[in-house]
Amino acid sequence: MIAAGALAALALGVVPGARAEAAGDTLPLGDADLTDVRASHALADAVTLTRIGRGSQPAPADQINTTRRGPSIVNVI
């Protein structure tokens, strides 16, 4: 299992011990005026799950997959 994780990290260009830095405080997903709600939880030493929610109102049925209004949820480990 550790070997599989190391291989996946290598394939994705992830360097153990490296830390990703955000380009800014906003997630460039959807329209700029959308509400951005974040929650972070420590999963293990040096491993954090961050859940980012953008937008709060469901899109109308005829606009799903074509609107930038969201809502969108992104999970980042």
C-alpha positions as CSV (number, residue, x, y, z in Angstrom):
1,M,0.0,0.0,0.0
2,I,2.9,2.4,0.8
3,A,4.5,1.5,-2.5
4,A,1.3,2.2,-4.4
5,G,1.0,5.6,-2.7
6,A,4.6,6.4,-3.5
7,L,4.1,5.4,-7.1
8,A,0.9,7.5,-7.4
9,A,2.7,10.5,-5.8
10,L,5.5,10.1,-8.3
11,A,3.2,9.8,-11.2
12,L,1.3,13.0,-10.1
13,G,4.5,14.9,-9.6
14,V,4.0,15.1,-5.8
15,V,7.2,15.5,-3.8
16,P,7.1,14.0,-0.3
17,G,7.6,16.7,2.2
18,A,6.7,19.5,-0.2
19,R,3.9,21.9,0.6
20,A,1.5,23.3,-1.9
21,E,0.9,27.0,-1.6
22,A,-2.3,28.8,-2.8
23,A,-1.9,31.5,-5.4
24,G,-4.4,33.6,-3.3
25,D,-7.2,33.4,-0.9
26,T,-9.8,32.7,-3.5
27,L,-10.6,29.6,-5.5
28,P,-10.9,30.5,-9.2
29,L,-14.0,28.4,-9.7
30,G,-17.2,30.0,-10.8
31,D,-18.2,33.7,-10.7
32,A,-16.0,36.0,-8.5
33,D,-18.9,37.1,-6.3
34,L,-19.8,33.5,-5.1
35,T,-19.6,32.8,-1.4
36,D,-16.5,30.8,-0.5
37,V,-16.8,28.6,2.7
38,R,-13.9,26.5,3.9
39,A,-13.5,23.9,6.6
40,S,-10.2,22.0,7.4
41,H,-9.7,18.9,9.4
42,A,-6.4,17.2,10.3
43,L,-6.4,13.6,9.1
44,A,-2.9,12.6,10.3
45,D,0.4,14.3,10.9
46,A,1.0,16.7,8.0
47,V,-2.2,15.6,6.3
48,T,-5.1,18.0,6.2
49,L,-8.5,17.7,4.4
50,T,-9.9,21.1,3.3
51,R,-13.4,21.2,1.9
52,I,-14.2,24.3,-0.1
53,G,-17.8,25.2,-1.0
54,R,-18.4,27.9,-3.7
55,G,-22.0,29.2,-4.2
56,S,-25.0,28.4,-2.1
57,Q,-28.0,28.2,-4.4
58,P,-28.6,25.3,-6.7
59,A,-28.5,26.1,-10.4
60,P,-31.8,25.9,-12.2
61,A,-32.3,22.5,-13.9
62,D,-31.9,24.0,-17.4
63,Q,-28.5,25.5,-16.4
64,I,-26.8,22.6,-14.8
65,N,-23.4,22.0,-16.5
66,T,-23.6,25.4,-18.2
67,T,-23.6,27.9,-15.3
68,R,-20.7,29.4,-13.4
69,R,-23.0,30.1,-10.4
70,G,-22.3,26.8,-8.6
71,P,-22.7,25.4,-6.2
72,S,-19.4,23.6,-6.4
73,I,-17.6,21.5,-3.7
74,V,-13.8,20.8,-3.8
75,N,-12.1,18.5,-1.4
76,V,-8.3,19.0,-1.1
77,I,-5.9,16.7,0.8
